[in-house]
Amino acid sequence: MRDRVVTFFREIYGEFRRVSWPSRLEVIGLTTLVIIIIVLLSIYVGIWDWIFRNFVEFLLQRR
């Protein structure tokens, strides 16, 4: 059992060595892109929420 566990972790280590990790600049750029997309989508959803909320309030006031 111990040999299987040791072999497992050696294989994990070998796989990590083969991974092509992104550079610091790539990580910063992609993180910035994700944050910008989240902000833009939040604004978009917020605008639609505001429109529908006002529409529903308008419909409820007409009664």
MIVEXLO-61670 format. One record per residue: x, y, z of N, C-alpha, C in turn. Coordinates in nm, 4 decimals, decimal comma. Example, Ala and Ser with C-alpha at 12.3 -4.5 7.8 and 13.67 -1.06 7.14 Angstrom:
MIVEXLO-61670
[node [1,3190; -0,5690; 0,7800]; [1,2300; -0,4500; 0,7800]; [1,3200; -0,3300; 0,7800]];
[node [1,2850; -0,2250; 0,7080]; [1,3670; -0,1060; 0,7140]; [1,2900; 0,0030; 0,7870]];
This chain:
MIVEXLO-61670
[node [0,0831; -0,1195; 0,0000]; [0,0000; 0,0000; 0,0000]; [0,0876; 0,1260; 0,0000]];
[node [0,1938; 0,1234; 0,0815]; [0,2808; 0,2404; 0,0906]; [0,3471; 0,2694; -0,0442]];
[node [0,3877; 0,1650; -0,1136]; [0,4522; 0,1830; -0,2441]; [0,3577; 0,2468; -0,3441]];
[node [0,2306; 0,2099; -0,3379]; [0,1319; 0,2683; -0,4299]; [0,1134; 0,4169; -0,4033]];
[node [0,1124; 0,4550; -0,2759]; [0,0967; 0,5965; -0,2398]; [0,2189; 0,6753; -0,2860]];
[node [0,3381; 0,6215; -0,2622]; [0,4617; 0,6890; -0,3038]; [0,4641; 0,7026; -0,4560]];
[node [0,4273; 0,5983; -0,5265]; [0,4236; 0,6028; -0,6726]; [0,3236; 0,7075; -0,7215]];
[node [0,2105; 0,7128; -0,6560]; [0,1079; 0,8105; -0,6917]; [0,1630; 0,9527; -0,6812]];
[node [0,2282; 0,9852; -0,5704]; [0,2809; 1,1208; -0,5531]; [0,3981; 1,1495; -0,6466]];
[node [0,4760; 1,0495; -0,6791]; [0,5827; 1,0698; -0,7780]; [0,5243; 1,1026; -0,9147]];
[node [0,4167; 1,0348; -0,9508]; [0,3514; 1,0636; -1,0788]; [0,2910; 1,2036; -1,0800]];
[node [0,2335; 1,2439; -0,9686]; [0,1797; 1,3802; -0,9592]; [0,2918; 1,4815; -0,9793]];
[node [0,4035; 1,4611; -0,9122]; [0,5184; 1,5508; -0,9262]; [0,5659; 1,5568; -1,0717]];
[node [0,5706; 1,4415; -1,1369]; [0,6118; 1,4371; -1,2772]; [0,5165; 1,5138; -1,3670]];
[node [0,3872; 1,5029; -1,3390]; [0,2890; 1,5767; -1,4190]; [0,3043; 1,7268; -1,3985]];
[node [0,3255; 1,7699; -1,2762]; [0,3420; 1,9127; -1,2488]; [0,4647; 1,9692; -1,3185]];
[node [0,5662; 1,8884; -1,3350]; [0,6860; 1,9369; -1,4041]; [0,6603; 1,9570; -1,5531]];
[node [0,5640; 1,8833; -1,6105]; [0,5337; 1,8938; -1,7533]; [0,4358; 2,0067; -1,7862]];
[node [0,3701; 2,0599; -1,6845]; [0,2713; 2,1654; -1,7072]; [0,3432; 2,2912; -1,7527]];
[node [0,2865; 2,3588; -1,8524]; [0,3435; 2,4877; -1,8928]; [0,2673; 2,5967; -1,8174]];
[node [0,3297; 2,6470; -1,7131]; [0,2671; 2,7449; -1,6270]; [0,2697; 2,8814; -1,6943]];
[node [0,1645; 2,9614; -1,6772]; [0,1639; 3,0959; -1,7377]; [0,2633; 3,1870; -1,6652]];
[node [0,3093; 3,2865; -1,7399]; [0,4004; 3,3830; -1,6783]; [0,3208; 3,4775; -1,5881]];
[node [0,3930; 3,5513; -1,5063]; [0,3286; 3,6470; -1,4159]; [0,2492; 3,7499; -1,4958]];
[node [0,3044; 3,7948; -1,6080]; [0,2381; 3,8947; -1,6914]; [0,1083; 3,8386; -1,7501]];
[node [0,1092; 3,7129; -1,7922]; [-0,0117; 3,6495; -1,8449]; [-0,1196; 3,6377; -1,7365]];
[node [-0,0792; 3,6011; -1,6167]; [-0,1753; 3,5879; -1,5062]; [-0,2376; 3,7236; -1,4742]];
[node [-0,1552; 3,8271; -1,4684]; [-0,2068; 3,9612; -1,4394]; [-0,3018; 4,0065; -1,5494]];
[node [-0,2641; 3,9832; -1,6752]; [-0,3483; 4,0244; -1,7873]; [-0,4820; 3,9517; -1,7897]];
[node [-0,4795; 3,8208; -1,7692]; [-0,6045; 3,7442; -1,7714]; [-0,6916; 3,7754; -1,6500]];
[node [-0,6307; 3,7984; -1,5355]; [-0,7073; 3,8359; -1,4169]; [-0,7750; 3,9708; -1,4377]];
[node [-0,7029; 4,0647; -1,4960]; [-0,7606; 4,1958; -1,5271]; [-0,8767; 4,1815; -1,6239]];
[node [-0,8617; 4,0984; -1,7245]; [-0,9676; 4,0755; -1,8215]; [-1,0927; 4,0184; -1,7543]];
[node [-1,0743; 3,9225; -1,6662]; [-1,1877; 3,8621; -1,5954]; [-1,2585; 3,9669; -1,5097]];
[node [-1,1835; 4,0500; -1,4394]; [-1,2442; 4,1528; -1,3549]; [-1,3222; 4,2528; -1,4396]];
[node [-1,2680; 4,2924; -1,5542]; [-1,3374; 4,3863; -1,6429]; [-1,4669; 4,3246; -1,6946]];
[node [-1,4625; 4,1985; -1,7351]; [-1,5835; 4,1313; -1,7846]; [-1,6883; 4,1224; -1,6747]];
[node [-1,6469; 4,0912; -1,5519]; [-1,7415; 4,0825; -1,4409]; [-1,8071; 4,2178; -1,4152]];
[node [-1,7283; 4,3247; -1,4182]; [-1,7836; 4,4590; -1,3953]; [-1,8823; 4,4945; -1,5058]];
[node [-1,8461; 4,4684; -1,6311]; [-1,9356; 4,5015; -1,7424]; [-2,0654; 4,4206; -1,7370]];
[node [-2,0554; 4,2918; -1,7071]; [-2,1763; 4,2101; -1,6961]; [-2,2623; 4,2529; -1,5776]];
[node [-2,1997; 4,2956; -1,4684]; [-2,2755; 4,3441; -1,3536]; [-2,3518; 4,4710; -1,3884]];
[node [-2,2882; 4,5592; -1,4617]; [-2,3556; 4,6816; -1,5062]; [-2,4713; 4,6463; -1,5987]];
[node [-2,4493; 4,5550; -1,6923]; [-2,5530; 4,5133; -1,7864]; [-2,6736; 4,4549; -1,7130]];
[node [-2,6480; 4,3629; -1,6211]; [-2,7570; 4,3012; -1,5451]; [-2,8251; 4,4059; -1,4562]];
[node [-2,7477; 4,4963; -1,3980]; [-2,8044; 4,6022; -1,3148]; [-2,8972; 4,6936; -1,3920]];
[node [-2,8603; 4,7255; -1,5151]; [-2,9466; 4,8101; -1,5994]; [-3,0779; 4,7386; -1,6289]];
[node [-3,0715; 4,6114; -1,6672]; [-3,1942; 4,5363; -1,6951]; [-3,2788; 4,5216; -1,5691]];
[node [-3,2165; 4,5026; -1,4556]; [-3,2891; 4,4935; -1,3293]; [-3,3621; 4,6241; -1,3012]];
[node [-3,2940; 4,7362; -1,3222]; [-3,3546; 4,8667; -1,3011]; [-3,4735; 4,8879; -1,3952]];
[node [-3,4575; 4,8499; -1,5225]; [-3,5667; 4,8643; -1,6207]; [-3,6874; 4,7811; -1,5801]];
[node [-3,6665; 4,6544; -1,5478]; [-3,7790; 4,5672; -1,5108]; [-3,8432; 4,6102; -1,3794]];
[node [-3,7629; 4,6566; -1,2847]; [-3,8186; 4,7012; -1,1571]; [-3,9099; 4,8212; -1,1788]];
[node [-3,8642; 4,9177; -1,2594]; [-3,9469; 5,0343; -1,2887]; [-4,0721; 4,9956; -1,3669]];
[node [-4,0595; 4,9005; -1,4569]; [-4,1753; 4,8558; -1,5348]; [-4,2789; 4,7907; -1,4438]];
[node [-4,2344; 4,7044; -1,3532]; [-4,3264; 4,6377; -1,2612]; [-4,3901; 4,7405; -1,1674]];
[node [-4,3126; 4,8357; -1,1172]; [-4,3698; 4,9402; -1,0326]; [-4,4737; 5,0208; -1,1101]];
[node [-4,4471; 5,0498; -1,2352]; [-4,5422; 5,1237; -1,3185]; [-4,6723; 5,0437; -1,3334]];
[node [-4,6604; 4,9134; -1,3596]; [-4,7792; 4,8302; -1,3757]; [-4,8581; 4,8209; -1,2454]];
[node [-4,7904; 4,8120; -1,1333]; [-4,8594; 4,7987; -1,0050]; [-4,9260; 4,9300; -0,9621]];
[node [-4,8733; 5,0434; -1,0039]; [-4,9328; 5,1725; -0,9685]; [-5,0575; 5,2018; -1,0497]];
[node [-5,0736; 5,1383; -1,1643]; [-5,1886; 5,1640; -1,2505]; [-5,3135; 5,1026; -1,1948]];
[node [-5,3037; 5,0104; -1,1012]; [-5,4219; 4,9422; -1,0470]; [-5,4970; 5,0272; -0,9547]];
